[in-house]
């Protein structure tokens, strides 16, 4: 018999707990009012004779009260009821003690694998988690409606980042207006930061700004190297002035300027990379940063931008040294390489950069690739504009700026009249629907499915409204770096951010997970079958978009469909589904569910078919999406990498290649660290299983993780099939 606890979790039935509870009440009454050992055993036998497979803990307590009164132990029953009520008050008043103890003891699997980019054993991360536990407790008890909390607990929806929700000033991803901050000055902690005059200084300041911004929110942040390119020219002019002053020949000036400029770019990129990976934000991790490399973003500084991109790729290929001094794959920054005609065409001027990017991808899993061509097609089709690459963090995408008709509502100093903008914009937060639960709750009845889906979508809508309302109370004073000093806006002190939450200036995300399992259960087919399965999958995605469109029109808020990463939530959803519906072959028999619209990791499919198929679903995930293929080691087969990159350019908006780049500190093995049948990581060369002595990097949910994963995600990683191997060359 399983006992269903108040939080929805199931535990094994334990008769000793019943005995202990009655004995505690016995201790509060006179001897003649106490229940005897025999009477207690009879109560336990009665409960067991009910023969239930599952029973609510509240039902057990009701039975105990009833049986105590039936044998005339009214005073004892009264004390038991008082004890039960007191325990309920304790539960309601403090739900954090156990979570805190598990965290600081360092023995909790949940906390140790909650985020693959956080080490829960170090004090900076623990401080963030401790604050998060308190925030989650306040959120659950005071800030969210009970039905949303219950739906979250049951795995019907997931209310993301409850550990930051109590602070009404915090939001999700940002696309930093670095140009405004560098060109027009900014302020960090009351210290004025003026415009830098050299590239090296600009790179140093950029890392400080990124860390400050990342500490004022909880999601990913993105910058573009385009905003740093003007400072390369400033450095060039500095060196030219220096050598001309020395009366050197033109040839000497050019030679020395190029040497000094190249060294400064190398030093600047190295400084940037080291600082980003060595700094820690208030979230207890390195800045969660993506860096965009988009040549078509500038005409004036394109040559300087190309020089920075080349150096970034070269240094990333080399990697960063671990504590043993061995070069390994760093998790950050995530690199976004925008494919365009000049760098994808073999005759294009910047094709050499794409070849360098391919080498970097084969060895270090980055950069990821965004097709300018497909991005413009999608945005032109939907909005009548052709702007490209509104990406924040690992996969979150902005909608084109609708606020241009209102003028410069963010009061940015680099504002251009009548031009839609991306920089300085952000995401308000995410609530995710579990599509698998919708399907299973319908018992394959199509009419019920669509009705339940609509009901669950409205539940998500109310959760998102709660997020929006929390932010709507915020003034610029809450995070000056964001709202007053240029990262997102240049508002006055005390000014509300309310306008920036509307008119399409920011987005808010309806997440979704488990499309594959949903389609498989309802139709008997995968959504890859080009028949019923695919048709139904696209219809589900369209329903999500229709809901967002309706909410957007009613509220002037840019709701957008978002392919949720669900790193730890994939395990939670899988467990909740089994508890609610039992084990269903092919649906709930794994410790994870499939991310967003992805082809399941265990389904055999080639790289190009997968990307082409997923491109159709990516179109219906405008608030965020990323596709990937798993590859063999392609470091000696870069032609294959280039073929995939060219295919991405022509067919899909945003995609990446997943390779393996691991290291064993015990024996020096480099290659793939493996996972055994018990989901434990080990070195295939020496058998080392000590996580502290294994450097493992895997792409999970769009970004690279290196601090290991929960069992659900680990099983998913283990079951991934290879979509492209060297035999396909």
C-alpha angles and dihedrals in degrees: 000000000000123000117216109218125212092262091056097255120130124228133178116273110258118190091192090069091058090049092049093049093052092045090054089055090045089058090060097056139060117274095255090055094053126105114241124235089254092052091050091050090050090054089051091048090051091054092048093047089060084079095212120165090206131019133178116243088230090057091054090052092048090053092051091053092047094049094047090054091044090060092047097256093134096149091048090048089051092053091045090053089049090049090049092049092048091051089051090052090050090050092050095044097049127019096156108073098085093044091050092048092050091049098049093041087059092217100105115111089202096057095038091055102027093109124016090212096053129075105212092195096068121085097236091058093041090054090055092046093048090054088046093054090055092046092050091050092051091045093052097045103037115010109046130055113256094242091057091048091049092047088051092050092048092052092243090123133358119228099204126220098007084158088073100033098091089067100071093200097067125097140168130259129001137201099207120222091223092161092063093046095048099038098040102029131248143205133246119190092339094311117121114233111200128200110289119235099206137048094238091053091047091053091049093049091046091060091051092049092047092051092048092049093045089052091054095058136024107235138069124296129209132203131178124230087221089079090058097047096084089062091060087061090047089054091048090053090048092055093043090054091048096051096040088054088059090058094241122162120266091252092051092048091051093047096049093041092054092047094049094043093050090050092049092051089049091048093044094051091044091050090049094049095046095046095048091051096042100043122089123210126210086265089071097249143079113284108287093233137170120190119204123212107197117159096184090060090083138029098179097054102026095120092050090047091052090054092053093046091051093052094045090053094046093051092045091052088055091050128200129290120252123212089282091056093249120136110246137168112277119215096224149092099030108217123221114197114194114214116217138158095272095054103033098050112082088225093049120116094240100039088113089067092055090051088052090048090053091053090049092049093050091053106029106021092242149133106053117210131239118187111223088195096055094038091056092046092053095046094044091050093050105032110014093245133100106210116140141222112012092171125154123185119332101333112341112125129198125222116237113280111271092177095079091098088062095054127227099347092162091050091226115178092221093052116140118205115252095000119122112231140206104183115090093031131118150180122256098209147284140263116183130209119216102226092187091061090050090054096046092046089057095056088221093300104139095205090051091046095058092043093050091045091055091048092050091046090055089051088054089046091056090048090052091047088055089054092048093048092052091054094043089071094057124111127198091258091073093073112007094182089061105036106024107028104049111267090111105349147350098231124160121258110281093013117141120245089212096115091054090060092061141046093050094290090123133017135225120205136231102198125201135192139184102031091152095054091042092054094041093053096045099043106018089238137095116246086244094071098090089227134067094340096053092042092053092044092054090047090054091050091049090052089056090051092047090054092050091048091052093049092045093053092047097046107023089236120128103240109182136184111250130192097226118222091215095187099170094010092069088069093044093050091049092052093046091050092053092048092050101038108014125231113329114182113248092005112056102008095098132070092240141041124222119274117249113305095337125139104251112266093239096052114106109236134140122248098251096045090049094051093045093049095045091049088071091056093041089063088061093051100067095154093062141334142152132183128200144182127214114230140186119241102300099173089115094040105057091150088072091050090052091051090055091048091052090049090052091053092055100037120023137038102222130010145147142197120236116213132163123251111165138152135202113214092198100061105007094246115164119195133061120347105213137220121227129214090272089056093250121142117234141168109250090210104052104005094242110167100174107121090204089062098043124082105203124171121187133165109243121175095344101313136071117262125195107172097075129253144251120271094264095054092040090055089049091052091048093052097050112125122215113253096186127028134169092263089069091063 
